[in-house]
Amino acid sequence: MKLEDMISLREYISPKELSPGRAVLAMSPKVMQHPAARSLATLATVKSRPEAGLLNAKLNILSKCLEVDYDTNIITEDDLNTYLSGQDMPQVEKAAVKVAALLGVPLDA
């Protein structure tokens, strides 16, 4: 996935609950219309990736939420907030790279 696509996906993701080590993200069904949505398919099968900071992930199809427990030593709540709603593009890009690694979404070089 291109970094620009990862950033544009923010339009379809909103924080439902954010706290240190835990995030519940509401996912709009419209995300499936995004050209890069196939890269998100791994979210349905990946449960943990401790080396990237992902301790547990659960995609709840009924509530349209992604529940993520993460290692705050690798990614912080501020990183998630910056990715989801930041306005400073250089900072958003850095946060998007961290979030992509957390979720196991490979970014193009």
C-alpha positions as CSV (number, residue, x, y, z in Angstrom):
1,M,0.0,0.0,0.0
2,K,1.2,3.5,-0.7
3,L,1.7,5.8,2.3
4,E,-0.9,8.2,0.7
5,D,-3.5,5.5,0.7
6,M,-2.8,4.7,4.3
7,I,-3.3,8.3,5.1
8,S,-6.5,8.6,3.0
9,L,-8.0,5.6,4.9
10,R,-8.4,8.0,7.9
11,E,-11.6,9.2,6.3
12,Y,-13.2,5.8,7.1
13,I,-11.8,5.2,10.6
14,S,-12.9,7.0,13.7
15,P,-11.8,6.5,17.3
16,K,-14.5,5.0,19.4
17,E,-12.3,4.5,22.4
18,L,-8.6,5.4,22.8
19,S,-6.6,4.8,25.9
20,P,-2.9,3.8,26.5
21,G,-2.5,0.3,25.2
22,R,-6.1,-0.1,23.8
23,A,-7.9,1.3,20.8
24,V,-11.4,0.6,19.5
25,L,-11.8,2.0,16.0
26,A,-15.1,2.3,14.2
27,M,-14.7,1.3,10.6
28,S,-17.1,2.7,8.0
29,P,-18.4,0.1,5.6
30,K,-17.4,2.5,2.8
31,V,-13.8,1.6,3.5
32,M,-14.3,-1.4,1.3
33,Q,-14.8,0.9,-1.7
34,H,-11.3,2.4,-1.2
35,P,-8.8,1.0,-3.7
36,A,-6.4,0.0,-1.0
37,A,-8.9,-1.9,1.1
38,R,-7.5,-5.3,0.1
39,S,-4.4,-4.5,2.1
40,L,-6.7,-4.4,5.2
41,A,-7.8,-8.0,4.6
42,T,-5.0,-9.2,7.0
43,L,-6.9,-7.5,9.9
44,A,-9.5,-10.3,9.7
45,T,-6.9,-13.0,10.4
46,V,-4.0,-11.5,12.4
47,K,-4.5,-11.8,16.1
48,S,-1.1,-10.6,17.4
49,R,2.2,-9.3,16.1
50,P,4.2,-8.6,19.3
51,E,7.3,-7.6,17.4
52,A,5.3,-4.7,15.8
53,G,3.5,-3.9,19.0
54,L,0.2,-5.6,18.3
55,L,-0.7,-7.6,21.3
56,N,-4.3,-8.5,20.3
57,A,-6.7,-7.6,17.5
58,K,-10.3,-8.4,16.9
59,L,-12.3,-7.3,14.0
60,N,-16.0,-7.2,15.1
61,I,-18.0,-7.3,11.9
62,L,-21.3,-6.7,13.7
63,S,-20.3,-3.5,15.4
64,K,-18.0,-2.5,12.5
65,C,-15.1,-2.0,15.0
66,L,-11.5,-3.0,15.1
67,E,-10.4,-3.6,18.7
68,V,-6.6,-3.4,19.2
69,D,-4.5,-3.9,22.3
70,Y,-1.0,-2.6,21.6
71,D,2.4,-2.2,23.3
72,T,2.9,1.4,24.4
73,N,6.6,1.0,24.2
74,I,6.4,0.6,20.4
75,I,3.4,2.8,19.5
76,T,1.8,5.4,21.7
77,E,-1.7,6.8,22.1
78,D,-0.4,10.0,20.6
79,D,0.8,8.2,17.5
80,L,-2.7,6.8,17.0
81,N,-4.3,10.2,17.6
82,T,-1.9,11.8,15.2
83,Y,-2.7,9.2,12.6
84,L,-6.4,9.5,13.0
85,S,-6.8,13.2,13.3
86,G,-3.5,15.0,13.0
87,Q,-3.2,18.1,10.7
88,D,0.6,18.3,10.5
89,M,1.3,16.1,7.5
90,P,5.0,15.2,8.3
91,Q,3.8,14.0,11.7
92,V,0.8,12.2,10.2
93,E,3.1,10.4,7.8
94,K,5.4,9.2,10.6
95,A,2.4,8.1,12.6
96,A,0.9,6.3,9.6
97,V,4.1,4.3,9.1
98,K,3.9,3.2,12.7
99,V,0.2,2.3,12.5
100,A,0.7,0.4,9.2
101,A,3.5,-1.6,10.9
102,L,1.3,-2.3,13.9
103,L,-1.6,-3.6,11.7
104,G,0.7,-5.5,9.4
105,V,-0.1,-3.4,6.4
106,P,3.0,-3.4,4.1
107,L,3.8,0.1,2.7
108,D,5.5,0.5,-0.7
109,A,9.0,1.9,-0.6
